[in-house]
Amino acid sequence: MKGSADQSEVSATEENKETDMSVWAAHVLTLYPDMFPGPLGQSLAGRGLEEGAWNLQVTNIRDYSVGKHHTVDDSPFGGGAGMVMRPDVLGNAIDAAKAASGGDKRLMYFSPRGRIMDQALMRELTAGPGVILVCGRFEGIDQRVLEARDVEEVSLGDFILSGGEIAALAMLDAVVRLLPGVTGNQASLSEESFETGLLEYPHYTRPAIWEDRAVPEVLLSGHHKKIKEWRQRSSEELTKQRRADLWERWSDENLK
Ligand code: SAH
C-alpha cells in the first residue's frame, strides 16, 4: 500500500518539520490536496502555521485507491445517479491517518446530513488535541465507513457543496483563530457574535461623518459605562430582530 510517503506536512519552518504532538493539529483526507492550506496559508492562520502554533497534514485519498485503475469510487448499489466513495479505500485512509496523528483526535466527515457547525463546536474542538477530517466528493461516502469508524457528521449549512473541502477550510479557519498564539488579542474574541449568545453590536470608525451619516453620539462621548450599555442594548435588539432562535435561548437564560 502506498500512502504515508505521499502525505504532505504543510509547515514552513525547518524546526517545525517534526510533528509536535502537543500542538493542535488537523489531518485532512481529500481527493484535492492542492486545495490546502489555500486560504489558511494567509493572514493569521498562515502565520500561525508558519510559526508552529498549529499543524496541518493533508492526505490524498487516492493514495489508498484500489486496483490498477486507482479507483476510489463506484456506482451505488440499488442504482441511481452519481458515484459513491468506496468504504475499503476510505477505511484504509482513515486508519493510516489515525496511526499517523494519534487516535485521540475527533474524526469527522463533512455532510449536509450532519450537525450544523457553530461556535460552541469550534470552542470544543479548540480545547481538544485536533481533528481528522474526511472530505467527501461525488454523491458522498459508503454508509458503512461512518458506522464502522464511528465518524461524526458535521455540516456547513443547509445547502449542497460539491465537496467537503470548503467546509473543512471554514471549520479550520474558525478553530485556528481561537488558538492561543494565533490571534494576538484573545480578549477581542470573547465579545464576538455567538460567544455571548447574542449577535454583535454595530461597529463604527473614522470619519465621524460620512456621506452625511453620523456615528451614534454615545460612541464619541468617552463615557465607557454608557457605551457599554448602548452596545449591550444594540446586541439585544439585533438578535431579537434577526435571530428569534438565539434570542429565545439568551432571554430564557438572562432575563427573568
Ligand atoms: N448526495 C449528497 C450530497 C453530496 S455533495 C446529499 O444529498 O446529501 C458531495 C460532498 O460534498 C459530500 O460528500 C460532503 O462531503 C460535501 N458537502 C456537501 N454539502 C455539504 C455541507 N452542507 N456541509 C458539509 N459538507 C458538504
Boltz pocket constraint, residues with backbone or C-beta under 6 A from the ligand:
constraints:
  - pocket:
      binder: B
      contacts: [[A, 109], [A, 110], [A, 111], [A, 112], [A, 113], [A, 134], [A, 135], [A, 136], [A, 137], [A, 138], [A, 139], [A, 140], [A, 141], [A, 154], [A, 155], [A, 156], [A, 157], [A, 158], [A, 159], [A, 160], [A, 161], [A, 162], [A, 163], [A, 164], [A, 165], [A, 167]]
      max_distance: 6.0
